[in-house]
Amino acid sequence: MRYRIEDACIYIFVNLNADVMAHPTYYICTSEEVKQKVKQYTTRGIVDLSTINSEQFIERWDKLELTHLVL
């Protein structure tokens, strides 16, 4: 759920790609980006892979460096 997302955190989602037996894909998001992508249901919230499957999130390890500078 959206209210459970911690501020000032980096969220890393991993698609193991077991269905195609490929290397994992990493999606790196800031807490603000994740809050915008959460799809709310009555009992839970999800981040659909299709909403983060773009160059804005795939393998964006540079976002970790940005957090180091902010902290």
MODELLER restraints for C-alpha pairs under 7 A, 6 or more apart:
rsr = mdl.restraints
at = mdl.atoms
rsr.add(forms.Gaussian(group=physical.xy_distance, feature=features.Distance(at['CA:1:A'], at['CA:40:A']), mean=6.44, stdev=0.5))
rsr.add(forms.Gaussian(group=physical.xy_distance, feature=features.Distance(at['CA:1:A'], at['CA:44:A']), mean=5.48, stdev=0.5))
rsr.add(forms.Gaussian(group=physical.xy_distance, feature=features.Distance(at['CA:1:A'], at['CA:45:A']), mean=4.26, stdev=0.5))
rsr.add(forms.Gaussian(group=physical.xy_distance, feature=features.Distance(at['CA:2:A'], at['CA:35:A']), mean=5.82, stdev=0.5))
rsr.add(forms.Gaussian(group=physical.xy_distance, feature=features.Distance(at['CA:2:A'], at['CA:38:A']), mean=6.41, stdev=0.5))
rsr.add(forms.Gaussian(group=physical.xy_distance, feature=features.Distance(at['CA:2:A'], at['CA:45:A']), mean=6.80, stdev=0.5))
rsr.add(forms.Gaussian(group=physical.xy_distance, feature=features.Distance(at['CA:5:A'], at['CA:31:A']), mean=6.63, stdev=0.5))
rsr.add(forms.Gaussian(group=physical.xy_distance, feature=features.Distance(at['CA:5:A'], at['CA:35:A']), mean=6.98, stdev=0.5))
rsr.add(forms.Gaussian(group=physical.xy_distance, feature=features.Distance(at['CA:6:A'], at['CA:31:A']), mean=6.54, stdev=0.5))
rsr.add(forms.Gaussian(group=physical.xy_distance, feature=features.Distance(at['CA:7:A'], at['CA:31:A']), mean=5.62, stdev=0.5))
rsr.add(forms.Gaussian(group=physical.xy_distance, feature=features.Distance(at['CA:8:A'], at['CA:31:A']), mean=6.13, stdev=0.5))
rsr.add(forms.Gaussian(group=physical.xy_distance, feature=features.Distance(at['CA:9:A'], at['CA:30:A']), mean=6.16, stdev=0.5))
rsr.add(forms.Gaussian(group=physical.xy_distance, feature=features.Distance(at['CA:9:A'], at['CA:31:A']), mean=5.43, stdev=0.5))
rsr.add(forms.Gaussian(group=physical.xy_distance, feature=features.Distance(at['CA:10:A'], at['CA:28:A']), mean=6.93, stdev=0.5))
rsr.add(forms.Gaussian(group=physical.xy_distance, feature=features.Distance(at['CA:10:A'], at['CA:29:A']), mean=5.76, stdev=0.5))
rsr.add(forms.Gaussian(group=physical.xy_distance, feature=features.Distance(at['CA:10:A'], at['CA:30:A']), mean=4.65, stdev=0.5))
rsr.add(forms.Gaussian(group=physical.xy_distance, feature=features.Distance(at['CA:10:A'], at['CA:31:A']), mean=5.98, stdev=0.5))
rsr.add(forms.Gaussian(group=physical.xy_distance, feature=features.Distance(at['CA:11:A'], at['CA:28:A']), mean=5.84, stdev=0.5))
rsr.add(forms.Gaussian(group=physical.xy_distance, feature=features.Distance(at['CA:11:A'], at['CA:29:A']), mean=5.14, stdev=0.5))
rsr.add(forms.Gaussian(group=physical.xy_distance, feature=features.Distance(at['CA:11:A'], at['CA:30:A']), mean=6.05, stdev=0.5))
rsr.add(forms.Gaussian(group=physical.xy_distance, feature=features.Distance(at['CA:11:A'], at['CA:31:A']), mean=6.69, stdev=0.5))
rsr.add(forms.Gaussian(group=physical.xy_distance, feature=features.Distance(at['CA:12:A'], at['CA:26:A']), mean=6.64, stdev=0.5))
rsr.add(forms.Gaussian(group=physical.xy_distance, feature=features.Distance(at['CA:12:A'], at['CA:27:A']), mean=5.61, stdev=0.5))
rsr.add(forms.Gaussian(group=physical.xy_distance, feature=features.Distance(at['CA:12:A'], at['CA:28:A']), mean=4.63, stdev=0.5))
rsr.add(forms.Gaussian(group=physical.xy_distance, feature=features.Distance(at['CA:12:A'], at['CA:29:A']), mean=6.39, stdev=0.5))
rsr.add(forms.Gaussian(group=physical.xy_distance, feature=features.Distance(at['CA:13:A'], at['CA:26:A']), mean=5.84, stdev=0.5))
rsr.add(forms.Gaussian(group=physical.xy_distance, feature=features.Distance(at['CA:13:A'], at['CA:27:A']), mean=5.03, stdev=0.5))
rsr.add(forms.Gaussian(group=physical.xy_distance, feature=features.Distance(at['CA:13:A'], at['CA:28:A']), mean=6.50, stdev=0.5))
rsr.add(forms.Gaussian(group=physical.xy_distance, feature=features.Distance(at['CA:14:A'], at['CA:24:A']), mean=6.54, stdev=0.5))
rsr.add(forms.Gaussian(group=physical.xy_distance, feature=features.Distance(at['CA:14:A'], at['CA:25:A']), mean=5.77, stdev=0.5))
rsr.add(forms.Gaussian(group=physical.xy_distance, feature=features.Distance(at['CA:14:A'], at['CA:26:A']), mean=4.76, stdev=0.5))
rsr.add(forms.Gaussian(group=physical.xy_distance, feature=features.Distance(at['CA:14:A'], at['CA:27:A']), mean=6.35, stdev=0.5))
rsr.add(forms.Gaussian(group=physical.xy_distance, feature=features.Distance(at['CA:15:A'], at['CA:24:A']), mean=5.53, stdev=0.5))
rsr.add(forms.Gaussian(group=physical.xy_distance, feature=features.Distance(at['CA:15:A'], at['CA:25:A']), mean=5.18, stdev=0.5))
rsr.add(forms.Gaussian(group=physical.xy_distance, feature=features.Distance(at['CA:15:A'], at['CA:26:A']), mean=6.55, stdev=0.5))
rsr.add(forms.Gaussian(group=physical.xy_distance, feature=features.Distance(at['CA:16:A'], at['CA:23:A']), mean=6.89, stdev=0.5))
rsr.add(forms.Gaussian(group=physical.xy_distance, feature=features.Distance(at['CA:16:A'], at['CA:24:A']), mean=4.37, stdev=0.5))
rsr.add(forms.Gaussian(group=physical.xy_distance, feature=features.Distance(at['CA:16:A'], at['CA:25:A']), mean=6.58, stdev=0.5))
rsr.add(forms.Gaussian(group=physical.xy_distance, feature=features.Distance(at['CA:17:A'], at['CA:23:A']), mean=6.58, stdev=0.5))
rsr.add(forms.Gaussian(group=physical.xy_distance, feature=features.Distance(at['CA:17:A'], at['CA:24:A']), mean=5.66, stdev=0.5))
rsr.add(forms.Gaussian(group=physical.xy_distance, feature=features.Distance(at['CA:26:A'], at['CA:58:A']), mean=5.84, stdev=0.5))
rsr.add(forms.Gaussian(group=physical.xy_distance, feature=features.Distance(at['CA:26:A'], at['CA:59:A']), mean=5.36, stdev=0.5))
rsr.add(forms.Gaussian(group=physical.xy_distance, feature=features.Distance(at['CA:27:A'], at['CA:52:A']), mean=6.94, stdev=0.5))
rsr.add(forms.Gaussian(group=physical.xy_distance, feature=features.Distance(at['CA:27:A'], at['CA:57:A']), mean=4.97, stdev=0.5))
rsr.add(forms.Gaussian(group=physical.xy_distance, feature=features.Distance(at['CA:27:A'], at['CA:58:A']), mean=4.52, stdev=0.5))
rsr.add(forms.Gaussian(group=physical.xy_distance, feature=features.Distance(at['CA:27:A'], at['CA:59:A']), mean=5.76, stdev=0.5))
rsr.add(forms.Gaussian(group=physical.xy_distance, feature=features.Distance(at['CA:27:A'], at['CA:60:A']), mean=6.93, stdev=0.5))
rsr.add(forms.Gaussian(group=physical.xy_distance, feature=features.Distance(at['CA:28:A'], at['CA:57:A']), mean=5.18, stdev=0.5))
rsr.add(forms.Gaussian(group=physical.xy_distance, feature=features.Distance(at['CA:28:A'], at['CA:58:A']), mean=6.46, stdev=0.5))
rsr.add(forms.Gaussian(group=physical.xy_distance, feature=features.Distance(at['CA:28:A'], at['CA:59:A']), mean=6.47, stdev=0.5))
rsr.add(forms.Gaussian(group=physical.xy_distance, feature=features.Distance(at['CA:28:A'], at['CA:60:A']), mean=5.53, stdev=0.5))
rsr.add(forms.Gaussian(group=physical.xy_distance, feature=features.Distance(at['CA:28:A'], at['CA:61:A']), mean=6.75, stdev=0.5))
rsr.add(forms.Gaussian(group=physical.xy_distance, feature=features.Distance(at['CA:29:A'], at['CA:57:A']), mean=6.10, stdev=0.5))
rsr.add(forms.Gaussian(group=physical.xy_distance, feature=features.Distance(at['CA:37:A'], at['CA:47:A']), mean=5.82, stdev=0.5))
rsr.add(forms.Gaussian(group=physical.xy_distance, feature=features.Distance(at['CA:37:A'], at['CA:51:A']), mean=6.57, stdev=0.5))
rsr.add(forms.Gaussian(group=physical.xy_distance, feature=features.Distance(at['CA:38:A'], at['CA:45:A']), mean=5.99, stdev=0.5))
rsr.add(forms.Gaussian(group=physical.xy_distance, feature=features.Distance(at['CA:38:A'], at['CA:46:A']), mean=5.42, stdev=0.5))
rsr.add(forms.Gaussian(group=physical.xy_distance, feature=features.Distance(at['CA:38:A'], at['CA:47:A']), mean=4.85, stdev=0.5))
rsr.add(forms.Gaussian(group=physical.xy_distance, feature=features.Distance(at['CA:39:A'], at['CA:45:A']), mean=5.48, stdev=0.5))
rsr.add(forms.Gaussian(group=physical.xy_distance, feature=features.Distance(at['CA:39:A'], at['CA:46:A']), mean=5.28, stdev=0.5))
rsr.add(forms.Gaussian(group=physical.xy_distance, feature=features.Distance(at['CA:39:A'], at['CA:47:A']), mean=6.13, stdev=0.5))
rsr.add(forms.Gaussian(group=physical.xy_distance, feature=features.Distance(at['CA:40:A'], at['CA:46:A']), mean=6.75, stdev=0.5))
